[in-house]
Amino acid sequence: MITSRRGLIAATITLAGITLAGVMFFASRQPSSTLNEELAAQVTLILEQASPGEHHAHGHNFESGVVCAVEPFGTEPPNATSLVEVRWVYARHMCAVTGESPEWASSVRASGPIAVKIGIPPQIKVPEPGPGYPERVKRLIPERYHQQAFEDFQDDSAIDAARERFALASSAAK
């Protein structure tokens, strides 16, 4: 009886250790929700503070400001755990041009995957639209993130917050 009780205790401890190791391994491979929030805020700021000339450089032609929603799905290095470690952020974005229309639903918008180099100055890379777009996305985004690059926003809260900021910007411009 003692042998089977010891075996049960040893099996339980082993199972708990394996489970903990698996959780720690998975956690070390996935950006934390706090890191994702920091990256989303950083990339949103970079996009919204870009000059019209900078927007023209990556294919967006307008003279007004923009309000953006950003949802990161990857980083370089892939195992970064803090903002200071991140060199590149791969994210979904949706930016709406302010001043063109007072309503989000009828505003001029740009969306899709982007790559943003965190640095001074930051660098924004957007795949050009048109024929061959999927191949350009795949050249821009590392292979390990290809599936996420073609997905929709997973959480509408970033878009909802951008809609609210767009409404505020539109009402302030009146």
N, C-alpha and C positions, 0 to 999 in steps of 0.2 A: 504494500500500500504506500509506503514512504517513497519507493522508487517511482511509482506512477505519479504521485503528487509532485515530486521533484521534476519529473519529466514534463508535467503540465505547467509548472512554474517556469521551467527553462523554455518551453515552447512559447508561453505567453510573453516572456521577456524578449525572446528572439523576434517574435512577430511584432512586438511594439518597437523594437530597435529598427527592424526593416521598414516598418511604416514611417517612423520618424526620419530615417535616412531618405526614403522616397520623397517625403514632403519637403525636406530640406533641399534635395537635389532639384525638384520641380521649382521650388521657390527661388533658388539661385539662378534658374534659367528664365524666369518670367519677371519682367519689370514689376515692381510693386505698384499698387494703386496710387500711392503717394508720388512715386517717380512719374507715373503716367500723367498725373494731374499737373506736376511741375513742368513736364515736357509740353503738355497741351497749352499751358499758360505761356510758356516761353515762345513756342512756335506761333501761337495766336498773336502775341505782341510783335514778333518779327514780321508777320504778314501784314498786320494792321498798320504798322509804322513804316512800311516800305513806301518809298516815294512813287509817284506815277511813273517816273522813268524806270525804276526798278521793276514795277509791274509790267511795263512795256517789254522789258528785257526777257521776261518769261511768258510772253504771249497774251497779256491782259492789257487791253487798250481802253483807258478811261482816265478822266482827270479828277474824279471825286475820290472820296475815301472809301474804305472797305470795312466790313464787319465780317469776321471769320469764325467758323467752328472748326475745331481740330481734334482728331482722335488718333493718338499715336498707336502704332502696332509693332514697332521694332526700333532697335537702336544699333549703333556701331560704337563700341563693341557690343556684341549681343548679350553679354552677361553683365552689363553696367548696372550698378545698384544705386548710383547717386548721379545727380545732374552734372557734377563736375567731371565725371568719367565719360559722359556722352559726347561723342564727336559728331555723329550724324543721327538724325531722327527721321524715321519713316512713318508717315501718317496719312490718314484720309483728311481732306480739307473741303470745306465749302465756304466760299467767300461771296458776299453780296455787295454790289456797288451801291453806295449811298448817293442820294441826290438825283438819281435817274428815275426812281419811282418811290413814292412814300410807303409802299406796301412790299413786305418781304416776298410774298407769293408772285408778284409781277416784277420783281427786281431782276437786274442782270446779275447772273451768278456764274461762278466757275467752281468746279469741284473735281475731285479725283485724288489719286495718290501723289504725294510729293516727297522729296528728300530735302531736308534742311540741315545744313552744316552749322553747328553751334560754334560760334567764334566771333572774332572782331575783325572785319565785319562778318555778319552771318551770310550764308549763301543759300539761295533757294533754287531748287531744280524741279521743274515741272515738265512732264512729257508733253510734247506737242500733240494737239488733237489731229484727227484725220486718219486716212488709211495707214495701217501699220502701227496704230496706237498701242495695241497689246505688246508688240515687240519692243517699243520704246519704253514702256513701263518696265518690262522685264530687264532691260539694260540698265535702268535707273535704280531699281530696287533689288537687293540681294535675293538670290534664289530661295533662301529659307523663309522669305516673307512674301513670295509671289501670290500665294492663295489669299492672304490678308489684303494685299494691294488691290485686289479686284472685288472685295466685299464691300457692302454698304456699312454705314455707321452702325456699330453694335449697341450704342446707347444714345438715345435722342436728347439727352440732357445738354450736350454741347450745342446742338442745333437750336434747342429751345432757348438757351442763354444768348446765342447769337441773334435770334429773332427779337428778343427783348432789347438787346443793345442796338439793333437796327431800328426798332421803333423809337427808341430814345434819340438816336442820331437824326432820324427823319423828323421828329417833332421839334428838335432843337434847331433844325435848319429852316423851319418855317418862320 
